[in-house]
Every structure is written in structure tokens, then in C-alpha cells.
Amino acid sequence: MTALSAGGATAAGATAAAGATAAATTGGFLQTAGTILGVAGSLAQGIMGYQAAKGQAAMIGEQKRIEAQMTTVQDNRARAAFRSQIAQQRAELAARGVQMDSPTAIMLGQVAAKEMSFESQSIRATGQARQTELSYSQAAARAEATSSLLKGTFSAADKVLTAAPDLWPGMNTRVVR
């Protein structure tokens, strides 16, 4: 009966060893799958962040284009309004009998021209300041895109390197100094 017990114990031990091997294989597979999913998730997150930031940079570029057009229209309208006022002033002076080459008429024309020039420069300077501000925002969005892509890539690499000793247990883990 001892031999039978020993044989049964051996069979039970073999069954337990086979079960442990299957569990280890399943555990190793799940660990590998988890690492792959973690790496894929990090890469996907980096790519999505990159695409979102690139989209934002493109939208800022479109905003710059539209605001440049609006600045041009606003400048043209301001100049047209001043030209209209100058023409009206000339007509009023002529109706009063003032000669257009008189010192008063010339001085009024010069003052109006200076005001028109100042208003135009103010509009263009404001537009240029906005363009500069948007350019910086666009550059920041592009930098964020690159940063997001690098962050996702490095995070994925970190996951692989952290899991490497468990995924490949036979790998030499000694640190050479």
C-alpha cells in the first residue's frame, strides 16, 4: 500500500506541477497582455494629445488669418471715414467762400490727414499686436503637440522597461558600473 500511496502522491504532485505551470503560463500571458495594452494606451494617449494640439495650432492659424483680414477692413473703413469727413469739411469751407489754398484750409487739411494717419497706425499696431499674441499661442500649441507625443512615447518605453525583468526572466539584470 505504500507503493500505491507513493504512486498516487507522485501523480498528484505531477498534476499540481502541471497546474502550477499552466497558472504560470496564464499569468505570464496576462502580464504580457497587460504590458502591451499599457504601452498601446500610452502611445495612443500621446498621439491623441499630439493631434489635439496640432488641431488647436491650425485653428489659431485660421484665427490669425481672419483677424489680419479684419484689421485690413477696419483700417480701410477708418481711412474712408476720414476721407469722407475731409471732403465734407472742404465742401463746408468752399460754401463759406474760403479759398482751398488759404492757410486755414491748408492747416485744417493737414490736421485731418495727421488724425487719419494716427488712427490708421493705431489700428494696424493693434492688429499686429494681436498677430504676435496669436503666433505665440500657435507656437505653444505646436510645442504641446510635440511634448504630448514624446510623453506618450517615453511612457510606453517606461512600461516596457519596467516590465522587462518579469517578461523575460532569463535576461541578465546585473547593472554594470
KOLTORDO-527658 format. One record per residue (C-alpha): x, y, z; residue in three letters; residue number from 1. Coordinates in pm, 1 decimal, always signed. Example, Ala and Ser with C-alpha at 12.3 -4.5 7.8 and 13.67 -1.06 7.14 Angstrom:
REC | +1230.0 | -450.0 | +780.0 | ALA | 1;
REC | +1367.0 | -106.0 | +714.0 | SER | 2;
***
This chain:
REC | +0.0 | +0.0 | +0.0 | MET | 1;
REC | +295.4 | +216.9 | +44.8 | THR | 2;
REC | +386.6 | +185.7 | -321.3 | ALA | 3;
REC | +35.1 | +273.1 | -419.3 | LEU | 4;
REC | +37.3 | +573.2 | -191.8 | SER | 5;
REC | +370.8 | +677.7 | -331.4 | ALA | 6;
REC | +242.7 | +641.5 | -686.3 | GLY | 7;
REC | -65.8 | +841.6 | -603.0 | GLY | 8;
REC | +142.0 | +1107.0 | -439.2 | ALA | 9;
REC | +365.5 | +1123.4 | -744.5 | THR | 10;
REC | +65.5 | +1155.2 | -974.7 | ALA | 11;
REC | -84.9 | +1421.2 | -751.0 | ALA | 12;
REC | +245.6 | +1605.3 | -746.7 | GLY | 13;
REC | +267.7 | +1587.5 | -1125.5 | ALA | 14;
REC | -86.9 | +1716.4 | -1155.7 | THR | 15;
REC | -11.6 | +2000.1 | -915.3 | ALA | 16;
REC | +307.3 | +2083.1 | -1106.8 | ALA | 17;
REC | +114.8 | +2085.3 | -1435.2 | ALA | 18;
REC | -147.9 | +2311.5 | -1279.0 | GLY | 19;
REC | +120.5 | +2545.2 | -1146.8 | ALA | 20;
REC | +286.0 | +2555.0 | -1490.0 | THR | 21;
REC | -47.4 | +2634.0 | -1655.0 | ALA | 22;
REC | -115.3 | +2905.3 | -1398.1 | ALA | 23;
REC | +231.1 | +3049.7 | -1450.7 | ALA | 24;
REC | +183.0 | +3042.2 | -1827.2 | THR | 25;
REC | -157.9 | +3208.8 | -1796.1 | THR | 26;
REC | -17.7 | +3462.9 | -1552.7 | GLY | 27;
REC | +273.7 | +3534.1 | -1785.2 | GLY | 28;
REC | +37.2 | +3572.3 | -2078.0 | PHE | 29;
REC | -186.4 | +3809.9 | -1883.1 | LEU | 30;
REC | +113.7 | +4010.1 | -1767.1 | GLN | 31;
REC | +242.4 | +4036.8 | -2123.8 | THR | 32;
REC | -103.0 | +4134.5 | -2249.2 | ALA | 33;
REC | -130.8 | +4396.0 | -1973.5 | GLY | 34;
REC | +207.7 | +4539.3 | -2065.6 | THR | 35;
REC | +112.9 | +4551.8 | -2434.5 | ILE | 36;
REC | -216.8 | +4724.2 | -2352.7 | LEU | 37;
REC | -36.0 | +4972.6 | -2125.7 | GLY | 38;
REC | +217.1 | +5050.0 | -2398.8 | VAL | 39;
REC | -56.2 | +5085.1 | -2660.5 | ALA | 40;
REC | -256.6 | +5309.8 | -2427.2 | GLY | 41;
REC | +41.1 | +5535.8 | -2361.2 | SER | 42;
REC | +116.1 | +5563.3 | -2732.1 | LEU | 43;
REC | -249.1 | +5626.5 | -2817.3 | ALA | 44;
REC | -274.6 | +5894.2 | -2549.1 | GLN | 45;
REC | +39.2 | +6063.2 | -2682.6 | GLY | 46;
REC | -90.0 | +6052.9 | -3039.3 | ILE | 47;
REC | -431.9 | +6188.1 | -2940.4 | MET | 48;
REC | -270.2 | +6471.1 | -2744.3 | GLY | 49;
REC | -47.3 | +6544.8 | -3044.1 | TYR | 50;
REC | -343.8 | +6554.8 | -3281.5 | GLN | 51;
REC | -549.8 | +6774.1 | -3048.1 | ALA | 52;
REC | -267.1 | +7024.9 | -3004.8 | ALA | 53;
REC | -194.2 | +7027.9 | -3378.9 | LYS | 54;
REC | -564.7 | +7093.7 | -3440.7 | GLY | 55;
REC | -554.5 | +7379.7 | -3193.1 | GLN | 56;
REC | -247.1 | +7523.6 | -3370.3 | ALA | 57;
REC | -431.8 | +7502.2 | -3702.6 | ALA | 58;
REC | -735.7 | +7678.9 | -3556.0 | MET | 59;
REC | -513.6 | +7955.3 | -3419.5 | ILE | 60;
REC | -358.4 | +7989.1 | -3765.0 | GLY | 61;
REC | -704.5 | +8032.4 | -3913.6 | GLU | 62;
REC | -789.7 | +8287.6 | -3645.2 | GLN | 63;
REC | -471.0 | +8479.7 | -3732.7 | LYS | 64;
REC | -573.0 | +8487.8 | -4098.2 | ARG | 65;
REC | -924.4 | +8609.7 | -4019.9 | ILE | 66;
REC | -804.9 | +8875.1 | -3775.5 | GLU | 67;
REC | -549.4 | +9002.0 | -4028.6 | ALA | 68;
REC | -832.8 | +9044.4 | -4278.5 | GLN | 69;
REC | -1046.9 | +9217.8 | -4016.6 | MET | 70;
REC | -762.4 | +9458.3 | -3933.1 | THR | 71;
REC | -727.4 | +9544.7 | -4301.6 | THR | 72;
REC | -1102.7 | +9603.9 | -4337.3 | VAL | 73;
REC | -1112.3 | +9814.4 | -4019.7 | GLN | 74;
REC | -815.7 | +10023.6 | -4141.0 | ASP | 75;
REC | -976.9 | +10075.9 | -4482.0 | ASN | 76;
REC | -1308.3 | +10176.9 | -4323.0 | ARG | 77;
REC | -1139.1 | +10423.8 | -4087.8 | ALA | 78;
REC | -946.8 | +10579.6 | -4378.1 | ARG | 79;
REC | -1267.0 | +10601.7 | -4585.9 | ALA | 80;
REC | -1448.4 | +10769.5 | -4295.9 | ALA | 81;
REC | -1168.8 | +11025.1 | -4258.4 | PHE | 82;
REC | -1163.8 | +11092.8 | -4634.6 | ARG | 83;
REC | -1539.6 | +11148.6 | -4621.8 | SER | 84;
REC | -1503.2 | +11391.0 | -4330.5 | GLN | 85;
REC | -1220.7 | +11576.3 | -4510.1 | ILE | 86;
REC | -1435.4 | +11606.9 | -4824.6 | ALA | 87;
REC | -1729.8 | +11731.0 | -4617.6 | GLN | 88;
REC | -1502.3 | +11984.7 | -4442.4 | GLN | 89;
REC | -1373.7 | +12108.1 | -4778.2 | ARG | 90;
REC | -1727.9 | +12146.5 | -4909.0 | ALA | 91;
REC | -1832.6 | +12342.3 | -4599.9 | GLU | 92;
REC | -1528.6 | +12570.2 | -4631.3 | LEU | 93;
REC | -1598.5 | +12627.8 | -5001.6 | ALA | 94;
REC | -1964.7 | +12704.2 | -4921.9 | ALA | 95;
REC | -1846.3 | +12973.0 | -4680.1 | ARG | 96;
REC | -1626.8 | +13118.8 | -4950.5 | GLY | 97;
REC | -1293.2 | +13008.8 | -4802.8 | VAL | 98;
REC | -1025.9 | +12952.4 | -5067.0 | GLN | 99;
REC | -884.0 | +12596.9 | -5062.5 | MET | 100;
REC | -527.6 | +12731.8 | -5083.4 | ASP | 101;
REC | -573.8 | +12961.5 | -4781.7 | SER | 102;
REC | -358.6 | +12896.4 | -4470.5 | PRO | 103;
REC | -668.9 | +12799.7 | -4268.7 | THR | 104;
REC | -786.7 | +12544.5 | -4525.1 | ALA | 105;
REC | -435.9 | +12400.6 | -4558.9 | ILE | 106;
REC | -393.6 | +12375.3 | -4181.8 | MET | 107;
REC | -732.1 | +12204.0 | -4139.0 | LEU | 108;
REC | -643.5 | +11958.4 | -4416.1 | GLY | 109;
REC | -307.6 | +11879.9 | -4257.0 | GLN | 110;
REC | -464.2 | +11823.1 | -3912.8 | VAL | 111;
REC | -724.9 | +11591.4 | -4064.2 | ALA | 112;
REC | -456.4 | +11399.9 | -4256.9 | ALA | 113;
REC | -248.5 | +11358.6 | -3938.9 | LYS | 114;
REC | -552.1 | +11229.9 | -3748.1 | GLU | 115;
REC | -629.7 | +10985.3 | -4027.1 | MET | 116;
REC | -270.5 | +10863.8 | -4027.8 | SER | 117;
REC | -266.8 | +10827.5 | -3648.1 | PHE | 118;
REC | -593.8 | +10631.0 | -3647.5 | GLU | 119;
REC | -466.2 | +10403.9 | -3924.1 | SER | 120;
REC | -138.3 | +10339.0 | -3742.3 | GLN | 121;
REC | -327.2 | +10265.6 | -3421.1 | SER | 122;
REC | -549.7 | +10010.3 | -3594.4 | ILE | 123;
REC | -252.8 | +9842.2 | -3763.2 | ARG | 124;
REC | -46.3 | +9836.5 | -3441.2 | ALA | 125;
REC | -334.8 | +9676.4 | -3252.1 | THR | 126;
REC | -374.1 | +9421.3 | -3530.6 | GLY | 127;
REC | -0.8 | +9346.5 | -3529.6 | GLN | 128;
REC | -1.1 | +9301.1 | -3151.2 | ALA | 129;
REC | -286.2 | +9051.9 | -3184.9 | ARG | 130;
REC | -98.5 | +8868.4 | -3461.3 | GLN | 131;
REC | +207.2 | +8842.6 | -3236.3 | THR | 132;
REC | -3.6 | +8715.2 | -2947.5 | GLU | 133;
REC | -167.5 | +8452.8 | -3169.4 | LEU | 134;
REC | +171.6 | +8349.6 | -3311.5 | SER | 135;
REC | +297.0 | +8280.0 | -2960.0 | TYR | 136;
REC | -19.2 | +8082.9 | -2881.2 | SER | 137;
REC | +25.4 | +7885.6 | -3201.1 | GLN | 138;
REC | +389.5 | +7809.6 | -3117.5 | ALA | 139;
REC | +284.1 | +7697.6 | -2768.5 | ALA | 140;
REC | +22.5 | +7463.7 | -2917.6 | ALA | 141;
REC | +281.7 | +7315.0 | -3152.7 | ARG | 142;
REC | +521.6 | +7266.2 | -2862.0 | ALA | 143;
REC | +241.6 | +7098.7 | -2666.2 | GLU | 144;
REC | +185.1 | +6864.1 | -2961.2 | ALA | 145;
REC | +548.9 | +6759.3 | -2964.8 | THR | 146;
REC | +555.8 | +6729.2 | -2586.9 | SER | 147;
REC | +246.4 | +6510.4 | -2584.8 | SER | 148;
REC | +389.4 | +6278.4 | -2847.4 | LEU | 149;
REC | +719.9 | +6248.9 | -2662.1 | LEU | 150;
REC | +543.7 | +6197.4 | -2329.5 | LYS | 151;
REC | +337.0 | +5912.1 | -2473.9 | GLY | 152;
REC | +643.7 | +5752.1 | -2632.4 | THR | 153;
REC | +854.7 | +5777.3 | -2317.3 | PHE | 154;
REC | +568.6 | +5650.0 | -2102.9 | SER | 155;
REC | +534.9 | +5347.2 | -2332.3 | ALA | 156;
REC | +910.3 | +5285.5 | -2315.9 | ALA | 157;
REC | +896.7 | +5313.0 | -1935.7 | ASP | 158;
REC | +623.2 | +5050.0 | -1922.5 | LYS | 159;
REC | +827.1 | +4810.1 | -2138.1 | VAL | 160;
REC | +1145.7 | +4863.5 | -1939.9 | LEU | 161;
REC | +968.1 | +4831.1 | -1605.8 | THR | 162;
REC | +803.1 | +4504.7 | -1712.4 | ALA | 163;
REC | +1111.5 | +4364.4 | -1889.6 | ALA | 164;
REC | +1251.8 | +4161.7 | -1595.2 | PRO | 165;
REC | +913.0 | +3995.0 | -1541.9 | ASP | 166;
REC | +850.3 | +3937.1 | -1911.9 | LEU | 167;
REC | +1194.2 | +3795.1 | -1982.3 | TRP | 168;
REC | +1317.4 | +3641.8 | -1655.5 | PRO | 169;
REC | +1628.2 | +3493.2 | -1817.0 | GLY | 170;
REC | +1752.4 | +3834.8 | -1915.8 | MET | 171;
REC | +2068.1 | +3945.7 | -1737.0 | ASN | 172;
REC | +1959.8 | +4211.2 | -1487.5 | THR | 173;
REC | +2302.4 | +4293.9 | -1347.9 | ARG | 174;
REC | +2392.4 | +4659.3 | -1364.3 | VAL | 175;
REC | +2741.3 | +4719.6 | -1497.8 | VAL | 176;
REC | +2920.3 | +5008.2 | -1333.4 | ARG | 177;
***
